[in-house]
Amino acid sequence: MVIDSVGYSYSESEDSTVENEERAICGSADTMKNVVCYSSSSDEDKTMVAKAKAVMRTQRTREDNAIVTCTAWLWGNQGHIISNNHCFSSQEMVDAAKFEFDVQTTGCSDDCAFATCPVGKTLVGKDNVKFIKSNATLDYSVMQITNDAASYVNSYGYLQIRSTAPTKGEEIYIPQQPKGGPKKITKTQDDADSQAALVLNLDFSIAVAGVTFNHLIAYSADTEVGSSGAPVMSREDNSVVGLHRIGDCNNAATPSNQLISALQAIVSGNDGIKTA
């Protein structure tokens, strides 16, 4: 099996790497931590852990039998799932995928690989998840659980997207599934793991394969291959202020106000919008 540029896939012989990976660890130290590391810390950290329950690993088998992983999350109380367009852009891709909850370690210093991480619950995409819409420019994908959505929402909770844009200097954290391994949270932006991760730029542009994407938010919080689709969360109100999509230190996301403008036209009655 091989690595794909949109996510991570596991090789039985060895872990592979990507030369042109679009998500990045910034600096010399990886400051992402297993979710459980924050479960007995401050109330703020415990809230981060609770919100991270809604974040899942996705794995999708391509036509060449490579397995590609991304990050996704439950949005609102109707079983909608959000990820990136470059992870899911058709029903066929959803049908070839599994959506896996509670992929995480039991100990703070524990580690596991794609094939060895414990999985709490697996939702098979085919006949259970409906593809609704995706957009390449904003790099979002919207799906919805069609069978017993309430049980997933009740078990794992859901996230809300802020109706307004994030602010420059706003403190953030990112729950994610890097390398298709255990769920981790990053909340700092320096190698010493002491400076809170911040939104550094509100109008960031980056070129990928000859295409320039504009009006993104940028930050230096660590991410990795497989983190595509992760929610960028505000530490102030625990709402989603960005959809992580790319990185080169600056890492970058589609901002919440752009997401809401697009998503409101797609679904109605979804309790997934955080208003001021």
C-alpha positions as CSV (number, residue, x, y, z in Angstrom):
1,M,0.0,0.0,0.0
2,V,1.1,3.6,-0.6
3,I,0.7,7.1,0.7
4,D,-1.6,9.4,-1.1
5,S,-1.2,13.2,-1.0
6,V,-4.6,13.6,0.6
7,G,-4.0,11.3,3.5
8,Y,-2.1,8.5,5.0
9,S,-2.1,4.8,4.1
10,Y,-0.4,1.9,5.9
11,S,2.2,-0.4,4.5
12,E,2.6,-3.8,6.2
13,S,6.3,-3.7,5.6
14,E,7.0,-0.1,6.8
15,D,5.5,3.3,7.3
16,S,5.9,5.4,4.2
17,T,6.4,9.1,3.8
18,V,5.2,11.7,1.3
19,E,7.5,14.2,-0.4
20,N,4.8,16.7,-1.3
21,E,2.6,16.4,1.7
22,E,0.2,19.2,2.2
23,R,0.0,19.2,6.0
24,A,3.0,20.0,8.1
25,I,4.7,19.7,11.5
26,C,6.0,23.2,12.1
27,G,9.4,23.5,13.7
28,S,11.7,20.7,15.0
29,A,9.3,19.2,17.5
30,D,5.9,17.5,17.1
31,T,3.6,18.9,19.8
32,M,0.5,16.9,19.0
33,K,-0.6,14.8,22.0
34,N,-2.8,11.9,22.4
35,V,-6.3,12.9,23.4
36,V,-6.1,11.1,26.7
37,C,-3.2,13.4,27.8
38,Y,-5.7,16.1,28.3
39,S,-8.5,14.1,30.0
40,S,-7.4,14.8,33.5
41,S,-6.0,18.3,33.1
42,S,-7.8,21.6,33.4
43,D,-11.5,22.1,32.7
44,E,-10.5,23.8,29.4
45,D,-8.6,20.7,28.4
46,K,-11.4,18.4,29.4
47,T,-13.7,20.4,27.2
48,M,-11.3,19.9,24.3
49,V,-11.4,16.2,24.9
50,A,-15.2,16.2,25.0
51,K,-15.4,18.1,21.7
52,A,-12.9,15.8,20.1
53,K,-15.3,12.8,20.5
54,A,-17.1,14.0,17.4
55,V,-13.9,13.7,15.3
56,M,-13.3,10.5,13.4
57,R,-10.8,8.8,11.2
58,T,-11.9,7.9,7.6
59,Q,-10.3,5.3,5.5
60,R,-11.1,4.8,1.9
61,T,-9.9,2.1,-0.5
62,R,-9.1,3.4,-4.0
63,E,-9.4,1.5,-7.2
64,D,-5.7,0.6,-7.0
65,N,-6.3,-0.8,-3.5
66,A,-4.4,1.9,-1.8
67,I,-6.0,2.9,1.5
68,V,-6.2,6.7,2.1
69,T,-7.1,8.2,5.4
70,C,-8.4,11.6,6.3
71,T,-10.1,13.3,9.3
72,A,-13.8,14.1,9.5
73,W,-16.3,15.2,12.2
74,L,-20.0,15.2,13.1
75,W,-21.6,18.5,12.4
76,G,-25.0,19.4,14.0
77,N,-27.7,17.2,15.4
78,Q,-28.8,15.4,12.2
79,G,-25.8,13.2,11.6
80,H,-24.0,15.3,9.0
81,I,-20.3,14.6,8.5
82,I,-17.8,17.2,7.3
83,S,-14.4,16.6,5.7
84,N,-12.5,17.9,2.7
85,N,-13.5,17.8,-1.0
86,H,-10.1,16.2,-1.7
87,C,-11.0,13.4,0.6
88,F,-14.6,12.9,-0.5
89,S,-16.1,14.3,-3.7
90,S,-18.6,11.6,-4.8
91,Q,-21.0,8.9,-3.5
92,E,-18.6,6.4,-5.0
93,M,-15.8,7.6,-2.7
94,V,-18.1,7.5,0.3
95,D,-19.2,3.9,-0.6
96,A,-15.6,2.8,-0.6
97,A,-15.0,4.3,2.9
98,K,-15.2,3.5,6.6
99,F,-15.9,6.2,9.2
100,E,-14.2,5.2,12.5
101,F,-14.9,6.6,15.9
102,D,-12.7,6.6,19.0
103,V,-9.5,5.7,17.2
104,Q,-7.3,6.6,20.1
105,T,-4.9,5.3,22.7
106,T,-5.7,4.5,26.3
107,G,-2.4,5.9,27.6
108,C,-0.8,9.4,27.1
109,S,2.5,8.0,25.9
110,D,1.1,5.0,24.0
111,D,1.3,4.8,20.2
112,C,-0.3,2.8,17.5
113,A,-0.2,2.7,13.7
114,F,-3.0,2.6,11.2
115,A,-3.4,-1.2,11.4
116,T,-3.0,-1.5,15.1
117,C,-5.0,1.3,16.6
118,P,-8.1,0.3,18.6
119,V,-11.3,1.4,16.9
120,G,-14.4,2.2,19.1
121,K,-17.0,1.9,16.3
122,T,-16.9,1.6,12.5
123,L,-19.6,3.0,10.2
124,V,-19.4,1.5,6.7
125,G,-20.1,4.2,4.2
126,K,-22.0,2.1,1.7
127,D,-25.8,2.1,2.3
128,N,-25.2,4.1,5.6
129,V,-23.7,7.5,4.5
130,K,-25.1,9.8,1.8
131,F,-22.9,12.2,-0.1
132,I,-24.6,15.6,-0.3
133,K,-22.1,18.1,-1.9
134,S,-18.5,19.1,-2.1
135,N,-16.6,22.2,-3.3
136,A,-13.1,22.2,-4.6
137,T,-12.5,25.9,-4.0
138,L,-13.5,25.9,-0.4
139,D,-12.4,22.2,-0.1
140,Y,-15.4,21.0,1.9
141,S,-17.4,17.9,1.7
142,V,-20.8,17.3,3.3
143,M,-22.2,13.9,4.0
144,Q,-25.0,12.5,6.2
145,I,-25.5,9.3,8.2
146,T,-28.8,7.8,6.9
147,N,-29.2,4.8,9.3
148,D,-29.6,5.5,13.0
149,A,-27.9,8.9,12.9
150,A,-29.3,9.7,16.3
151,S,-27.2,7.0,18.0
152,Y,-24.0,8.4,16.7
153,V,-24.9,12.0,17.6
154,N,-25.9,10.8,21.1
155,S,-22.7,8.8,21.6
156,Y,-20.2,11.2,20.1
157,G,-21.8,14.6,20.2
158,Y,-21.4,17.1,17.4
159,L,-19.6,20.3,16.6
160,Q,-20.9,23.7,15.6
161,I,-19.4,26.0,13.0
162,R,-19.2,29.7,14.1
163,S,-21.4,31.9,11.9
164,T,-18.7,34.6,11.9
165,A,-15.1,34.7,10.9
166,P,-12.3,34.0,13.4
167,T,-10.2,36.9,14.6
168,K,-6.4,37.4,14.2
169,G,-4.7,36.2,17.3
170,E,-7.5,34.0,18.4
171,E,-6.4,30.9,20.3
172,I,-7.1,27.6,18.6
173,Y,-6.8,23.8,18.9
174,I,-7.0,21.1,16.4
175,P,-8.3,17.5,17.1
176,Q,-7.1,15.3,14.2
177,Q,-6.2,11.8,13.1
178,P,-2.6,12.3,11.9
179,K,-1.1,9.4,9.7
180,G,-4.3,7.5,10.2
181,G,-3.2,6.7,13.7
182,P,-4.6,7.7,17.1
183,K,-6.6,10.8,17.6
184,K,-4.5,13.7,18.8
185,I,-4.9,17.3,19.8
186,T,-2.5,20.2,19.0
187,K,-3.0,23.4,21.0
188,T,0.4,25.1,20.9
189,Q,2.6,26.5,18.1
190,D,6.2,26.4,19.4
191,D,8.7,23.6,19.9
192,A,8.7,24.2,23.7
193,D,5.0,23.4,23.7
194,S,4.2,26.5,25.7
195,Q,2.8,29.1,23.3
196,A,-0.9,28.8,22.6
197,A,-1.7,28.2,18.9
198,L,-3.1,31.3,17.2
199,V,-4.8,32.3,14.1
200,L,-1.9,34.2,12.5
201,N,-3.3,35.4,9.2
202,L,-6.9,36.1,8.1
203,D,-6.2,36.5,4.4
204,F,-3.6,33.8,3.5
205,S,-3.0,32.6,-0.1
206,I,-1.2,29.4,-1.2
207,A,-0.6,27.8,-4.6
208,V,-1.0,24.1,-5.1
209,A,-0.3,22.4,-8.4
210,G,-0.6,25.7,-10.2
211,V,-3.8,26.7,-8.5
212,T,-3.9,29.6,-6.0
213,F,-6.3,29.5,-3.1
214,N,-7.1,32.8,-1.4
215,H,-8.7,34.2,1.7
216,L,-7.7,31.3,4.0
217,I,-6.8,31.5,7.6
218,A,-3.3,30.4,8.6
219,Y,-1.7,29.0,11.8
220,S,1.4,27.2,12.9
221,A,-0.2,24.5,15.0
222,D,1.2,21.1,14.1
223,T,-0.7,18.8,11.7
224,E,0.3,15.8,9.6
225,V,-0.6,13.7,6.7
226,G,-4.1,12.4,7.4
227,S,-5.1,15.5,9.2
228,S,-7.0,16.8,6.2
229,G,-10.6,17.6,7.1
230,A,-9.9,18.3,10.8
231,P,-11.8,21.1,12.6
232,V,-9.9,24.2,13.7
233,M,-11.5,25.0,17.0
234,S,-11.7,28.2,19.0
235,R,-10.5,27.9,22.6
236,E,-12.8,30.7,23.5
237,D,-16.1,29.2,22.6
238,N,-15.2,25.7,21.3
239,S,-16.8,26.4,17.9
240,V,-15.3,25.4,14.5
241,V,-13.6,28.5,13.0
242,G,-11.9,26.7,10.1
243,L,-11.7,23.5,8.1
244,H,-8.1,22.3,7.9
245,R,-7.1,21.7,4.3
246,I,-3.4,22.3,3.6
247,G,-0.1,23.2,5.1
248,D,3.4,24.4,4.6
249,C,4.0,26.2,7.9
250,N,1.7,28.2,7.6
251,N,-1.0,25.5,7.9
252,A,-4.2,26.8,6.5
253,A,-8.0,26.3,6.6
254,T,-11.2,27.5,5.0
255,P,-12.6,30.1,7.5
256,S,-15.9,29.5,9.3
257,N,-17.8,32.4,7.7
258,Q,-17.1,31.0,4.2
259,L,-18.2,27.5,5.2
260,I,-21.5,28.8,6.8
261,S,-22.3,30.8,3.7
262,A,-22.0,27.6,1.6
263,L,-23.5,25.1,4.0
264,Q,-26.6,27.1,4.9
265,A,-27.7,26.7,1.3
266,I,-27.3,23.0,1.5
267,V,-29.0,21.9,4.7
268,S,-31.7,23.3,6.9
269,G,-32.8,22.7,10.4
270,N,-29.3,21.6,11.4
271,D,-28.2,22.7,14.9
272,G,-24.7,23.1,13.7
273,I,-24.3,26.8,13.6
274,K,-22.8,28.8,16.5
275,T,-24.1,32.3,16.6
276,A,-22.7,35.1,18.7
